[in-house]
Amino acid sequence: MLATISSEAFVLGLSAIGAGFVLAVAALGIGIGQGLVGMRGVEGVARQPEAKSDILQIMLVGQAVTETTGIFAFIISILLVAANPLVGLL
């Protein structure tokens, strides 16, 4: 016996899957990006120890810019799950 699925339930289910996918891909990208920024910062300090404070300052700004991607992905996933704008289009 086949169960019927309403169009609202279908949209909400796919939105939840999409939100999870967005967060997973964003986490992967953020991890790689922050790792690269940290790696380059350590390499810069190893080459020029006297410029440590300048390199650290620039590295932290790069880390913050990289982290904003995760914040945006989190906001989008919350919108998809909690206040889904697609359900109103049905």
C-alpha positions as CSV (number, residue, x, y, z in Angstrom):
1,M,0.0,0.0,0.0
2,L,1.4,3.3,-1.0
3,A,1.2,6.3,1.3
4,T,0.4,9.7,-0.2
5,I,2.7,12.6,0.6
6,S,1.4,16.1,0.5
7,S,3.2,18.7,-1.5
8,E,3.9,20.7,1.6
9,A,5.5,17.7,3.3
10,F,7.6,17.0,0.1
11,V,8.9,20.6,0.0
12,L,9.7,20.6,3.7
13,G,11.5,17.3,3.4
14,L,13.6,18.4,0.5
15,S,14.3,21.7,2.2
16,A,15.6,19.8,5.3
17,I,17.9,17.7,3.0
18,G,19.0,20.9,1.2
19,A,19.8,22.6,4.5
20,G,21.9,19.7,5.7
21,F,23.7,19.6,2.4
22,V,24.4,23.4,2.5
23,L,25.9,23.1,6.0
24,A,28.0,20.1,5.1
25,V,29.5,21.7,2.0
26,A,30.0,25.0,3.9
27,A,31.8,23.2,6.8
28,L,34.1,21.4,4.3
29,G,34.9,24.7,2.5
30,I,35.5,26.6,5.8
31,G,37.8,23.9,7.1
32,I,39.9,23.9,4.0
33,G,39.9,27.7,3.8
34,Q,40.9,28.3,7.4
35,G,43.5,25.5,7.2
36,L,45.1,27.2,4.2
37,V,45.0,30.7,5.9
38,G,46.7,29.2,9.0
39,M,49.3,27.4,7.0
40,R,50.3,30.5,5.1
41,G,50.4,32.5,8.3
42,V,52.8,29.9,9.9
43,E,54.9,29.9,6.8
44,G,55.1,33.7,6.8
45,V,56.1,33.8,10.5
46,A,58.7,31.1,9.9
47,R,60.2,33.2,7.0
48,Q,60.0,36.6,8.8
49,P,59.7,36.3,12.6
50,E,60.0,40.0,13.1
51,A,56.7,40.6,11.2
52,K,54.8,38.2,13.5
53,S,52.3,40.8,14.8
54,D,51.5,42.0,11.2
55,I,51.1,38.5,9.9
56,L,48.9,37.5,12.8
57,Q,46.7,40.5,12.3
58,I,46.2,39.8,8.6
59,M,45.7,36.1,9.3
60,L,42.9,36.7,11.8
61,V,41.1,39.0,9.3
62,G,41.4,36.2,6.7
63,Q,40.0,33.7,9.2
64,A,37.1,36.0,10.0
65,V,36.3,36.5,6.3
66,T,36.4,32.7,5.8
67,E,34.1,32.1,8.8
68,T,31.4,34.4,7.4
69,T,30.6,31.8,4.8
70,G,29.6,29.4,7.5
71,I,27.4,32.1,9.2
72,F,25.6,32.8,5.9
73,A,25.1,29.0,5.3
74,F,23.7,28.6,8.8
75,I,21.2,31.5,8.3
76,I,20.1,30.0,4.9
77,S,19.6,26.6,6.5
78,I,17.6,28.0,9.3
79,L,15.4,29.9,6.8
80,L,14.9,26.7,4.8
81,V,13.9,24.7,7.9
82,A,12.0,27.1,10.1
83,A,10.6,29.8,7.9
84,N,10.4,28.1,4.6
85,P,9.4,30.6,1.8
86,L,8.8,27.8,-0.7
87,V,5.7,26.4,1.1
88,G,3.9,29.7,0.4
89,L,4.3,29.1,-3.3
90,L,2.3,25.9,-3.4
